[in-house]
Amino acid sequence: MSAKEPKKIIDLEFTRNIGIAAHIDAGKTTTTERILFYSGKSHKIGEVHEGNATMDWMVQEQERGITITSAATTFFWNDYRVNLIDTPGHVDFTIEVERSLRVLDGAVAVFDAVSGVEPQSETVWRQANKHQVPRICFIN
């Protein structure tokens, strides 16, 4: 879209706010990077361990390899505008997850296949229950 083209107006009926939530190091940002790549939003898959994940924009996040603040981006899938929110997994940043859950239409709960259900996963699940956010589970 060039600067001269009008912005496409998307009806709220065709907008979805989707969050990615889980315990630290379960693969939230990695999953988000794949969604952005396969949706066509990005043309290269960013890697957390290389410090170039799209959603980890803060220097501290890139250096530490963890998400500290929730980050949002938008991509289009079929006729829908999807606002994707990558949330932190560390217990110290739980309030960031809580804030994000308030606006979500649904969430992807990511679980590490080796570690299974971890404490912060349970906390995030309870938070989603509190805000009545529908979830699907993704085993990474």
N, C-alpha and C positions, 0 to 999 in steps of 0.2 A: 504494500500500500504506500503510495507516494504521499508527500505532504499536501498535495493539492486534492487528493481524493477524500471524500467525506468518510468519517468513521462509520463502520457498520454498527447499527443499533441492534442489540440482541434483547429480545423479550425475556423478562425474568423467568418465564415459564421454561425457557431453554437454557437456563444458567444453573450450574450445580457447583456448590462449594464442597470440595472433598479434601479430607485431611489424611495424613499419613502419621500414625502414632504407634509407639512401642517403647520397650526398654532400650537403654543405651546400647549401641552396637548390634542391634538386631537386624539392621539393614534398611532403615527408613530412607535415608538420603540416597543410598544406592538404588533402592526401588524407585524413588522419585526421579533419579537421573534416567533410568530406563524408560519410565513413562514419558518423560520429556523427549527422549530420543525417538521412540516409536510413534509418538503423536506428531512428529515433525517439528516440534517447537525448537529443538536443538539438533545440530548436525554432528555433534560429537558427544560421546558419553563421558561426563566428568567423573572422576574417581576421588573418593574421600581421601584415600591414603596418598594420593598425589597432590592434594591440596587444591584441586581445580573443579570441585563440584559446584555446579551452577547455583544451588540454593545456599551453600555455605559462603556467604558474601563477606562476613567479618574476618579480619586478619586473624583474630584469636581462634575462630572456628577452623580456618585453614591450617593454622599451626598445630592445633590440638587434635584435629580430626574428629571433632564432635559438633553437633548443632547446639547453639546457645540460645538463639532467638528463632521464633517461628518465621518462616519466609514463605511468601506467596508468589505465584506466577499464574499466568493464564494461557491455556491452549484450547484449540478447537477440535472437537471430535464429532464427526458427522454434522448434525445441525446444532450441536450443543457447545456452549462456552463453558469450559471447566476451569474453575479457580482452584488450583492445587496448593495446599498448605502443608509444608514439611515442618513437623514439630520436633522439639528437642526430646531426648530420651533420658537425660540425666535427672535424677531426683531433685537436684538443686534448681532446675528450671521448670518444675511442674506447673507453675503458674502460667507459663507460656502456653502449655497444652490446654489448660483450663480456659484461657482467653480464646483460643482457636476453636475449641469445641462449641462455644456459644453461637458460632455462625455457620457451623457445618450442616450440610444436608446428609452427609454420610462420611464414614471413615474407613480406612484400610488399616486394620490392626496387623502389624508385621511381627511374626514370631521367628526366632532363630531355631532352625530345625535341630541343632545339636543341644542348645541350652534349654529349649522348651519355654514354658511359661515362667517368666522371671518377675520379681517383685514390682518393678515399675510398670510392667505390662498389666498387672492386676490393678494398680493404681489408675492407670489410664482407662482401663475397662470400667472401673467404678465411676470415674469422672464422666465417661460417655453415657453410662446409665443415668447419672444425675441430670444430664442435659438431653436425654432421650435421643441420642445420636445413633442411627442404625450403623452396623458394622459388617464388614466382611473380613475374614481372616486370610492372610497370605503367609505361607510358610516359606521362609527364605533359607 
